[in-house]
Amino acid sequence: MVPTQIQTWQMTEPGKLARISIPVPALTSDEALVEITGCGVCHTDISYLYMGVPTEQKPPLTLGHEISGVVVAGPARLVGKEVLVPAVMPCNNCDICRSGRSNRCLGQKMPGNSLGIYGGFASHIPVPAADLCVVGDRKGMPLAWASVIADAVTTPYQAALRARIQAGDRVIVIGAAGGVGSFMTQIAKAMGAGTVIGIDINEQKLKLMEQYGADFTINPKGKSVKEMREAVKAYAKERRIPGNWGWKIFEVTGTKAGQELALALLAFVGTLVVVGYGWCGRGVAMRAQGLGGNVIVVETDPLRALEAVMDGYQVMRMREAARAGEIFVTVTGNLHVIRGEHFAAMRDGAIVCNAGHFNVELDLEALAKLARKRRAIREFVEEFTLRSGRRIYVLGEGRLINLAAAEGHPAAVMDMSFANQALACEYAVKHGRTLERKVYRVPLEIDREIARLKLRSMGVAVEPLTKEQREYLDSWEMGT
């Protein structure tokens, strides 16, 4: 039976709910009316109601986006079907949707937020019909219970699929006792993870998760990042499994502290190829090695190549490095240093990015010709599937990666760059009439003054030369 009124609890303003009746709107040809059986309460709803988080649709509106129910009006193929209403529904018509990235659709609608005044805490809801998920055999489970699948379950499930959790994998879930985190823990274990470590500050719920998939739990309250790392390593040692590599880490709290912990626990032991061993290339190689990675350097300059060897890195031709590497970073400032023949030799899952100045270091036109399929899988990540079936992932469209896909240069670096530029300009103004028309290096005294000021701001002191040492350095009469 199709009703004429919807019974609903509306948020009339933040902190206030009112039970009212609103008319059922006229449905368009691509809409369905769902009689709601169950709607989960998400922390997002709590945030809208009590914490002042604004909704896209201004109040009054009905909250709730984890919805299960039965279609009572709409397309004939759906009427009478038990369905789940996705928490977010794309428009399915824009270029972004057509490119396969409907999860990034700018016109997407969310019940209880941007689907007009309609949400799940009501008797019925009008929704776009295209993305409704028909429920099959529930195996006796109440349909109302299935509402949680619409958001809290599908989010970690999709994360697990993207991470390709396999039998025996080692998994860490940060936020394991929360709504999404508790399901992430269960799903990881159900998909075959050999070890699942749950991390959360809610001690009571954390212990409960030991009955639902967590093999070991850690409460980070009062612990430093180093202590957390040591706790993971100690458990791994007890279980005789690797503790410092190979873990798949899921951060589901969305908090800064959670994200920082996830990055701190992340270990890199793959092979990173640095193309170009200038100042930037040296920094990339040094950081990768510090994280535990195996570093290969590709260089055209014999002196720099020798320096890389003396610094402890493998040095080889690009054609050899292409077969050995897992992550590739170009830092040369030159053209097409990774070309079609190199892409063709890379292993499945290779990640490629550019940290040089312009987006010409990767020959992406050649890569596109090698690919039978190309798609954006998330923001700043594009997947090229070659005719062999191997996949190559390009970050930030091959543009300068720390600007295209991160937050750029930190202020702690840029202050020195700007100081150098400012003092160089001052030097040019003061001495310009005596300088020839050519390119000059920044005078050493400017670099030293900037270094001195920078160290002082950091509270770092350098050892001063004694009078005797100065005389020795200036003299040709002492020594052998």
C-alpha positions as CSV (number, residue, x, y, z in Angstrom):
1,M,0.0,0.0,0.0
2,V,1.3,3.4,-1.0
3,P,0.8,6.0,1.7
4,T,0.0,9.6,1.3
5,Q,1.9,10.7,4.4
6,I,5.4,10.0,5.8
7,Q,5.6,9.8,9.6
8,T,9.0,11.2,10.6
9,W,11.2,12.5,13.4
10,Q,12.6,15.8,12.0
11,M,15.5,17.7,13.4
12,T,13.9,21.1,13.5
13,E,17.2,22.7,14.6
14,P,20.4,21.2,16.1
15,G,19.5,19.5,19.4
16,K,15.8,19.4,18.8
17,L,13.5,16.7,17.3
18,A,9.8,16.8,16.5
19,R,7.5,14.0,15.3
20,I,5.5,15.2,12.3
21,S,3.8,14.0,9.2
22,I,4.8,15.2,5.7
23,P,3.2,14.4,2.4
24,V,4.7,11.8,0.1
25,P,6.2,13.6,-2.9
26,A,5.3,12.8,-6.5
27,L,7.9,10.3,-7.7
28,T,9.9,10.7,-10.9
29,S,10.4,7.8,-13.3
30,D,13.8,7.0,-11.7
31,E,12.7,7.2,-8.1
32,A,11.3,4.7,-5.6
33,L,9.5,4.9,-2.3
34,V,10.9,2.7,0.4
35,E,9.0,1.6,3.5
36,I,11.7,1.7,6.1
37,T,12.2,-1.4,8.2
38,G,15.3,-0.3,10.1
39,C,17.7,2.6,10.3
40,G,21.0,2.5,12.1
41,V,22.2,5.4,14.3
42,C,25.6,6.6,13.1
43,H,28.1,8.9,14.9
44,T,27.4,11.2,11.9
45,D,23.8,11.5,13.0
46,I,24.9,12.3,16.6
47,S,27.3,14.9,15.2
48,Y,24.5,16.6,13.2
49,L,22.1,16.6,16.2
50,Y,24.3,17.3,19.2
51,M,27.7,18.6,18.0
52,G,26.8,21.4,15.6
53,V,28.1,19.7,12.5
54,P,26.1,21.3,9.7
55,T,24.0,19.3,7.2
56,E,24.0,20.2,3.6
57,Q,20.2,20.5,3.6
58,K,19.5,23.1,6.3
59,P,17.0,22.0,9.0
60,P,14.3,21.0,9.2
61,L,15.2,17.6,7.9
62,T,15.1,13.9,8.9
63,L,18.4,12.3,9.8
64,G,19.5,8.7,9.2
65,H,21.4,7.1,6.4
66,E,21.8,3.4,7.3
67,I,18.5,2.2,5.8
68,S,16.8,-1.1,5.0
69,G,13.2,-1.6,3.8
70,V,10.8,-2.6,1.1
71,V,10.0,-0.8,-2.1
72,V,6.3,0.1,-2.2
73,A,6.3,2.4,-5.3
74,G,8.5,3.0,-8.2
75,P,10.0,0.9,-11.0
76,A,8.0,-2.3,-11.4
77,R,11.2,-4.5,-11.2
78,L,11.8,-3.2,-7.6
79,V,8.2,-3.0,-6.2
80,G,7.9,-5.5,-3.4
81,K,11.7,-6.1,-3.1
82,E,13.6,-5.9,0.1
83,V,16.4,-3.4,-0.3
84,L,19.3,-1.5,1.3
85,V,19.5,2.2,0.6
86,P,23.2,3.1,0.0
87,A,24.5,5.8,2.5
88,V,25.7,7.8,-0.5
89,M,24.1,7.7,-4.0
90,P,25.9,9.2,-7.0
91,C,24.1,11.0,-9.9
92,N,25.2,8.3,-12.4
93,N,25.2,11.0,-15.2
94,C,28.2,13.2,-14.8
95,D,31.7,12.7,-16.3
96,I,33.1,11.6,-13.0
97,C,30.5,8.8,-12.7
98,R,31.0,7.8,-16.3
99,S,34.8,7.5,-15.6
100,G,34.1,4.9,-13.0
101,R,34.6,7.1,-10.0
102,S,31.0,7.5,-8.8
103,N,32.3,7.5,-5.3
104,R,33.7,11.0,-6.1
105,C,30.6,12.3,-7.8
106,L,30.0,16.0,-6.9
107,G,26.3,15.5,-7.2
108,Q,25.9,12.6,-4.9
109,K,23.1,12.5,-2.4
110,M,23.1,11.3,1.2
111,P,19.9,10.5,3.1
112,G,19.7,12.6,6.3
113,N,22.1,15.2,4.9
114,S,21.7,16.1,1.2
115,L,18.7,14.2,0.0
116,G,16.4,17.1,0.5
117,I,14.5,16.8,3.8
118,Y,14.3,13.0,3.7
119,G,16.2,10.6,6.0
120,G,16.0,7.2,7.6
121,F,14.3,8.0,10.9
122,A,10.9,7.9,9.2
123,S,8.2,5.5,8.0
124,H,9.1,6.0,4.3
125,I,11.8,7.6,2.1
126,P,11.8,8.6,-1.6
127,V,15.2,7.7,-3.1
128,P,16.9,7.3,-6.5
129,A,16.1,3.8,-7.7
130,A,19.3,3.1,-9.7
131,D,21.5,2.3,-6.7
132,L,19.2,0.4,-4.5
133,C,20.7,-2.9,-3.4
134,V,18.2,-5.8,-3.5
135,V,18.5,-8.1,-0.5
136,G,18.6,-11.8,-1.3
137,D,18.3,-14.7,1.1
138,R,18.6,-13.2,4.6
139,K,18.9,-16.7,6.1
140,G,16.5,-15.7,8.9
141,M,18.2,-12.5,9.8
142,P,15.7,-9.7,10.4
143,L,15.7,-7.1,7.6
144,A,16.0,-4.3,10.1
145,W,19.4,-5.7,11.2
146,A,20.6,-5.5,7.6
147,S,20.4,-1.7,7.7
148,V,23.9,-1.5,9.3
149,I,25.3,-3.0,6.1
150,A,24.4,0.2,4.2
151,D,27.3,2.0,5.8
152,A,29.1,0.6,8.8
153,V,29.8,-2.7,7.1
154,T,30.3,-1.8,3.5
155,T,32.9,0.9,4.3
156,P,35.4,-1.6,5.9
157,Y,34.4,-4.3,3.5
158,Q,35.4,-2.1,0.5
159,A,38.6,-1.1,2.4
160,A,39.4,-4.8,2.9
161,L,38.8,-5.5,-0.8
162,R,41.1,-2.7,-1.8
163,A,43.8,-3.9,0.5
164,R,43.4,-7.4,-0.9
165,I,43.4,-9.1,2.4
166,Q,44.4,-12.7,2.0
167,A,44.8,-15.8,4.1
168,G,47.6,-15.3,6.6
169,D,47.9,-11.5,6.3
170,R,48.9,-9.5,9.3
171,V,46.4,-6.6,10.1
172,I,46.3,-3.7,12.5
173,V,43.0,-1.8,13.0
174,I,43.3,1.6,14.7
175,G,39.9,2.4,16.1
176,A,39.0,-1.2,16.4
177,A,36.2,-0.7,19.0
178,G,34.3,2.0,17.1
179,G,31.4,1.5,14.7
180,V,33.4,1.0,11.5
181,G,36.4,-0.3,13.3
182,S,34.6,-3.2,15.0
183,F,33.3,-4.4,11.6
184,M,36.8,-3.8,10.1
185,T,38.2,-6.2,12.7
186,Q,35.6,-8.8,12.0
187,I,35.8,-8.6,8.2
188,A,39.6,-8.8,8.2
189,K,39.4,-12.0,10.3
190,A,36.6,-13.4,8.2
191,M,38.7,-12.8,5.0
192,G,41.4,-14.9,6.4
193,A,43.8,-12.6,8.2
194,G,46.2,-14.7,10.3
195,T,46.8,-12.0,12.9
196,V,44.6,-9.0,13.7
197,I,45.7,-6.4,16.3
198,G,43.0,-4.0,17.5
199,I,44.0,-0.6,18.9
200,D,41.5,1.7,20.7
201,I,41.1,3.8,23.8
202,N,37.8,2.2,24.9
203,E,39.2,-0.6,27.1
204,Q,35.8,-2.3,27.6
205,K,34.9,-2.5,24.0
206,L,38.4,-3.3,23.0
207,K,38.4,-6.4,25.2
208,L,35.0,-7.4,23.6
209,M,36.7,-7.3,20.2
210,E,39.0,-10.1,21.3
211,Q,35.8,-12.3,21.0
212,Y,35.1,-10.9,17.5
213,G,38.3,-11.2,15.5
214,A,41.1,-9.4,17.4
215,D,43.9,-11.7,18.4
216,F,45.6,-9.0,20.5
217,T,44.5,-5.5,21.6
218,I,46.4,-2.4,22.7
219,N,45.1,0.6,24.5
220,P,47.2,3.6,23.3
221,K,46.1,5.9,26.2
222,G,49.2,7.2,27.9
223,K,51.6,5.5,25.5
224,S,54.1,7.1,23.1
225,V,54.3,6.1,19.5
226,K,57.6,4.3,20.3
227,E,55.9,2.3,23.0
228,M,53.1,1.4,20.6
229,R,55.7,0.1,18.1
230,E,57.4,-1.9,20.8
231,A,54.1,-3.4,21.9
232,V,53.4,-4.6,18.4
233,K,57.0,-6.0,18.0
234,A,56.8,-7.8,21.4
235,Y,53.5,-9.5,20.4
236,A,55.0,-10.4,17.0
237,K,58.1,-11.9,18.6
238,E,55.9,-13.9,21.0
239,R,53.9,-15.3,18.0
240,R,57.1,-15.7,15.9
241,I,55.9,-13.5,13.1
242,P,57.5,-10.5,11.5
243,G,56.9,-7.4,13.6
244,N,58.4,-4.6,11.5
245,W,57.1,-5.3,8.0
246,G,54.2,-6.7,6.1
247,W,51.3,-5.4,8.2
248,K,48.2,-4.0,6.5
249,I,47.1,-1.0,8.6
250,F,43.5,0.3,8.7
251,E,43.0,3.7,10.3
252,V,39.3,4.2,10.9
253,T,39.1,6.9,13.5
254,G,39.6,9.8,11.1
255,T,41.5,11.6,13.8
256,K,44.9,13.2,13.6
257,A,46.3,11.0,16.4
258,G,45.0,7.9,14.7
259,Q,46.5,8.9,11.4
260,E,49.9,9.8,13.0
261,L,50.0,6.4,14.8
262,A,49.1,4.6,11.5
263,L,52.0,6.3,9.7
264,A,54.4,5.6,12.6
265,L,53.5,1.9,12.5
266,L,53.8,1.7,8.7
267,A,57.0,0.0,7.6
268,F,58.4,0.1,4.1
269,V,60.6,-2.8,3.1
270,G,60.0,-2.8,-0.6
271,T,62.4,-1.7,-3.4
272,L,62.3,2.0,-4.2
273,V,64.0,3.2,-7.4
274,V,65.2,6.8,-7.2
275,V,65.9,8.2,-10.7
276,G,68.4,11.1,-10.2
277,Y,70.8,11.5,-7.4
278,G,70.9,15.3,-6.9
279,W,69.9,16.9,-3.6
280,C,66.3,15.9,-3.9
281,G,67.1,12.4,-5.0
282,R,69.5,12.0,-2.1
283,G,66.8,13.0,0.4
284,V,64.3,10.6,-1.1
285,A,66.8,7.7,-1.0
286,M,67.8,8.6,2.6
287,R,64.2,8.6,3.9
288,A,63.3,5.4,2.1
289,Q,66.4,3.7,3.5
290,G,65.5,5.0,7.0
291,L,62.1,3.4,6.7
292,G,63.7,0.0,6.0
293,G,63.5,0.1,2.2
294,N,65.8,-1.3,-0.4
295,V,67.0,1.6,-2.6
296,I,68.2,1.5,-6.2
297,V,69.6,4.7,-7.8
298,V,69.5,5.4,-11.5
299,E,72.0,8.1,-12.6
300,T,73.6,9.5,-15.8
301,D,76.4,11.4,-14.1
302,P,79.4,9.2,-13.2
303,L,80.3,11.4,-10.2
304,R,76.8,11.3,-8.7
305,A,76.5,7.6,-9.5
306,L,79.8,6.9,-7.6
307,E,78.5,9.0,-4.7
308,A,75.4,6.9,-4.6
309,V,77.5,3.7,-4.5
310,M,79.7,5.1,-1.7
311,D,76.5,6.0,0.2
312,G,75.5,2.3,0.1
313,Y,72.9,2.2,-2.7
314,Q,72.7,-0.1,-5.7
315,V,73.2,1.8,-8.9
316,M,72.0,0.4,-12.3
317,R,70.5,1.3,-15.6
318,M,66.8,2.2,-15.8
319,R,66.0,-0.9,-17.9
320,E,67.3,-3.1,-15.1
321,A,65.8,-1.0,-12.3
322,A,62.4,-1.2,-14.0
323,R,62.3,-5.0,-13.5
324,A,63.5,-4.8,-9.9
325,G,61.6,-1.8,-8.4
326,E,58.2,-1.6,-6.7
327,I,58.0,2.2,-6.2
328,F,59.6,4.6,-8.6
329,V,60.4,8.3,-7.9
330,T,61.9,10.5,-10.6
331,V,63.9,13.5,-9.5
332,T,65.9,14.5,-12.5
333,G,64.4,17.7,-14.0
334,N,64.8,15.9,-17.4
335,L,62.5,14.6,-20.1
336,H,61.0,11.0,-20.3
337,V,63.4,9.4,-17.9
338,I,60.8,6.6,-17.5
339,R,59.7,5.5,-21.0
340,G,57.4,3.0,-22.6
341,E,60.0,0.2,-22.5
342,H,60.5,0.7,-18.8
343,F,56.8,0.7,-18.0
344,A,56.5,-2.6,-20.0
345,A,59.1,-4.2,-17.8
346,M,57.6,-3.2,-14.5
347,R,56.0,-5.8,-12.2
348,D,52.3,-5.9,-11.4
349,G,51.3,-3.2,-8.8
350,A,54.3,-0.9,-9.5
351,I,53.8,2.7,-8.2
352,V,55.3,5.6,-10.2
353,C,55.5,9.3,-9.3
354,N,57.6,12.3,-10.1
355,A,59.3,14.6,-7.6
356,G,61.1,16.6,-10.3
357,H,60.0,20.1,-11.2
358,F,57.8,19.5,-14.3
359,N,55.4,16.7,-15.4
360,V,57.6,15.6,-18.3
361,E,59.8,13.0,-16.5
362,L,57.2,10.2,-17.0
363,D,56.3,9.4,-20.6
364,L,52.6,8.9,-19.8
365,E,51.6,9.0,-23.4
366,A,53.7,5.9,-24.0
367,L,52.1,4.3,-20.9
368,A,48.6,5.1,-22.2
369,K,49.4,3.3,-25.5
370,L,50.5,0.2,-23.6
371,A,47.4,0.1,-21.5
372,R,44.1,-1.6,-22.4
373,K,42.3,0.0,-19.5
374,R,42.8,3.3,-17.6
375,R,40.8,4.4,-14.6
376,A,41.1,6.7,-11.6
377,I,40.8,4.5,-8.5
378,R,41.0,7.3,-5.9
379,E,42.1,10.9,-5.7
380,F,45.6,11.3,-7.1
381,V,45.9,7.7,-8.1
382,E,45.4,6.4,-11.6
383,E,45.5,2.7,-12.6
384,F,46.8,1.6,-16.0
385,T,46.1,-2.0,-16.8
386,L,48.5,-3.2,-19.5
387,R,47.6,-5.8,-22.1
388,S,49.5,-8.4,-20.1
389,G,47.1,-7.8,-17.2
390,R,49.8,-6.1,-15.0
391,R,48.8,-2.9,-13.3
392,I,50.8,0.3,-12.9
393,Y,49.7,3.1,-10.6
394,V,50.6,6.7,-11.4
395,L,50.4,9.3,-8.6
396,G,49.3,12.9,-9.1
397,E,49.2,12.7,-12.9
398,G,53.0,12.6,-12.9
399,R,53.2,16.2,-11.5
400,L,55.4,17.3,-8.7
401,I,54.0,14.8,-6.1
402,N,54.4,16.9,-2.9
403,L,52.5,19.7,-4.5
404,A,50.0,17.7,-6.6
405,A,49.0,15.2,-3.9
406,A,50.2,16.5,-0.6
407,E,50.6,19.8,1.2
408,G,53.6,21.1,-0.5
409,H,56.9,22.2,1.1
410,P,56.8,22.5,4.9
411,A,57.4,26.0,6.4
412,A,60.5,24.7,8.1
413,V,62.1,24.3,4.7
414,M,60.6,27.2,2.9
415,D,61.8,29.7,5.5
416,M,65.4,29.0,4.4
417,S,64.6,29.1,0.7
418,F,62.8,32.5,1.1
419,A,65.7,33.8,3.3
420,N,68.2,32.8,0.6
421,Q,66.2,34.5,-2.1
422,A,65.7,37.7,-0.1
423,L,69.4,38.0,0.9
424,A,70.5,37.2,-2.7
425,C,68.3,40.0,-3.9
426,E,69.7,42.3,-1.3
427,Y,73.3,41.3,-2.4
428,A,72.4,42.0,-6.0
429,V,71.1,45.5,-5.2
430,K,74.2,46.4,-3.1
431,H,76.7,45.0,-5.5
432,G,74.9,45.1,-8.8
433,R,77.0,47.9,-10.4
434,T,80.2,45.9,-9.9
435,L,78.8,42.5,-11.1
436,E,79.2,41.2,-14.7
437,R,76.2,40.0,-16.7
438,K,76.4,36.3,-15.9
439,V,74.9,33.7,-13.5
440,Y,76.4,33.8,-10.0
441,R,76.2,31.3,-7.2
442,V,74.8,32.6,-3.9
443,P,77.8,33.8,-1.9
444,L,78.9,31.4,0.8
445,E,78.6,34.0,3.5
446,I,74.8,34.2,2.8
447,D,74.4,30.4,3.1
448,R,76.3,30.4,6.3
449,E,74.4,33.2,7.9
450,I,71.1,31.5,7.0
451,A,72.4,28.2,8.4
452,R,73.5,30.0,11.6
453,L,70.1,31.7,12.1
454,K,68.2,28.5,11.4
455,L,70.2,26.4,13.9
456,R,69.7,29.1,16.5
457,S,66.0,29.0,16.0
458,M,66.1,25.2,16.4
459,G,68.1,25.5,19.6
460,V,71.1,23.8,18.0
461,A,74.6,24.9,18.9
462,V,77.7,24.3,16.8
463,E,81.2,23.8,18.1
464,P,83.3,27.1,17.8
465,L,86.9,26.9,16.5
466,T,89.5,27.8,19.0
467,K,92.2,30.4,18.2
468,E,94.7,27.7,17.8
469,Q,92.5,25.8,15.3
470,R,91.9,28.9,13.2
471,E,95.6,29.6,13.0
472,Y,96.2,26.0,12.0
473,L,93.6,26.2,9.2
474,D,95.0,29.5,7.9
475,S,98.7,28.4,8.1
476,W,100.9,26.6,5.6
477,E,103.7,26.3,8.2
478,M,102.1,23.7,10.5
479,G,101.4,20.0,9.8
480,T,103.2,17.4,7.7
